[in-house]
């Protein structure tokens, strides 16, 4: 698996499509049979499973891309803080299992793993 993280418009989708995938290969924030998941943060918001359980459900994905949501000001809303925490914990598990982790910065892929 390749995990791709970065800001909202950092070039994640372009990078993933450059790996040889096209839009029909990518699910956007939903868990289905396609090999690529974009916007993991949206899936976490709509899926009640704990991070380990959700990460296990994503284990067969070839690419998982996620917007960074943990940077910046800590939200006052407890539900938003909990969502950020679940996104981060899910990403930690996926990154540990991934073959590579790429952080996109200004359209430039930076290899973390």
C-alpha positions as CSV (number, residue, x, y, z in Angstrom):
1,X,0.0,0.0,0.0
2,X,1.0,3.6,-0.7
3,X,-0.2,6.2,1.8
4,X,-0.3,9.8,0.5
5,X,-0.9,12.7,2.8
6,X,-0.9,16.4,2.4
7,X,-2.9,19.6,2.6
8,X,-6.3,20.0,0.8
9,X,-4.9,21.1,-2.6
10,X,-1.3,19.8,-2.3
11,X,-1.4,17.6,-5.4
12,X,-2.4,14.2,-3.8
13,X,-4.9,13.3,-6.6
14,X,-2.6,14.3,-9.4
15,X,0.2,12.3,-7.8
16,X,-2.0,9.2,-7.3
17,X,-3.3,9.4,-10.9
18,X,0.4,9.6,-12.0
19,X,1.0,6.2,-10.5
20,X,-1.1,4.7,-13.3
21,X,-4.6,5.0,-11.9
22,X,-7.5,6.8,-13.4
23,X,-10.6,8.3,-11.8
24,X,-12.6,5.1,-12.2
25,X,-10.1,3.3,-10.0
26,X,-10.6,5.8,-7.1
27,X,-13.3,5.9,-4.5
28,X,-13.8,9.3,-2.9
29,X,-14.4,9.0,0.8
30,X,-16.3,5.7,0.6
31,X,-15.2,2.1,1.1
32,X,-15.8,-0.1,-1.9
33,X,-13.9,-2.5,-4.1
34,X,-11.8,0.0,-6.0
35,X,-8.0,-0.1,-5.4
36,X,-7.6,3.6,-4.5
37,X,-9.3,5.5,-1.7
38,X,-9.1,9.3,-1.8
39,X,-10.1,11.5,1.2
40,X,-9.7,9.0,4.0
41,X,-10.7,11.8,6.4
42,X,-14.2,11.8,4.9
43,X,-14.5,8.1,5.3
44,X,-13.5,8.4,8.9
45,X,-16.2,11.0,9.5
46,X,-18.9,8.7,8.2
47,X,-17.7,5.3,9.4
48,X,-18.2,4.6,13.1
49,X,-15.5,1.9,13.3
50,X,-12.5,2.3,15.6
51,X,-9.2,3.1,13.8
52,X,-7.7,-0.4,14.0
53,X,-10.9,-1.9,12.6
54,X,-11.1,0.6,9.8
55,X,-7.5,0.2,9.0
56,X,-8.0,-3.6,8.7
57,X,-10.9,-2.9,6.3
58,X,-8.5,-0.8,4.1
59,X,-5.7,-3.3,4.1
60,X,-6.3,-4.5,0.5
61,X,-6.2,-0.9,-0.9
62,X,-3.3,-0.2,-3.2
63,X,-3.3,3.6,-2.4
64,X,-4.9,5.6,0.4
65,X,-4.8,9.4,0.3
66,X,-5.8,11.7,3.1
67,X,-5.8,15.4,3.8
68,X,-3.8,16.4,6.8
69,X,-6.3,17.5,9.5
70,X,-4.2,17.5,12.6
71,X,-2.2,20.7,11.9
72,X,-3.3,24.1,13.0
73,X,-5.6,25.3,15.8
74,X,-7.2,22.7,18.0
75,X,-10.9,22.9,17.5
76,X,-13.2,23.8,20.4
77,X,-15.8,21.2,19.4
78,X,-15.1,17.9,21.1
79,X,-16.6,16.0,18.2
80,X,-14.2,17.6,15.7
81,X,-11.3,16.9,18.0
82,X,-12.4,13.2,18.3
83,X,-12.6,13.0,14.5
84,X,-9.1,14.4,14.0
85,X,-7.9,11.9,16.6
86,X,-9.5,9.0,14.7
87,X,-8.1,10.2,11.4
88,X,-4.6,10.4,12.9
89,X,-4.8,7.0,14.6
90,X,-6.0,5.4,11.4
91,X,-3.2,7.0,9.4
92,X,-0.6,5.8,12.0
93,X,-1.8,2.2,11.6
94,X,-1.9,2.5,7.8
95,X,1.5,4.2,7.6
96,X,3.1,1.5,9.7
97,X,1.7,-1.2,7.4
98,X,2.4,0.7,4.1
99,X,5.2,0.0,1.7
100,X,5.6,3.7,1.3
101,X,4.3,7.0,2.7
102,X,4.4,10.1,0.6
103,X,3.7,13.6,1.9
104,X,2.7,16.1,-0.8
105,X,4.0,19.7,-0.4
106,X,3.2,22.2,-3.2
107,X,2.8,19.4,-5.7
108,X,6.1,17.8,-4.8
109,X,6.1,14.3,-3.3
110,X,8.3,13.9,-0.3
111,X,9.1,10.3,0.6
112,X,8.7,9.7,4.3
113,X,8.9,5.9,4.1
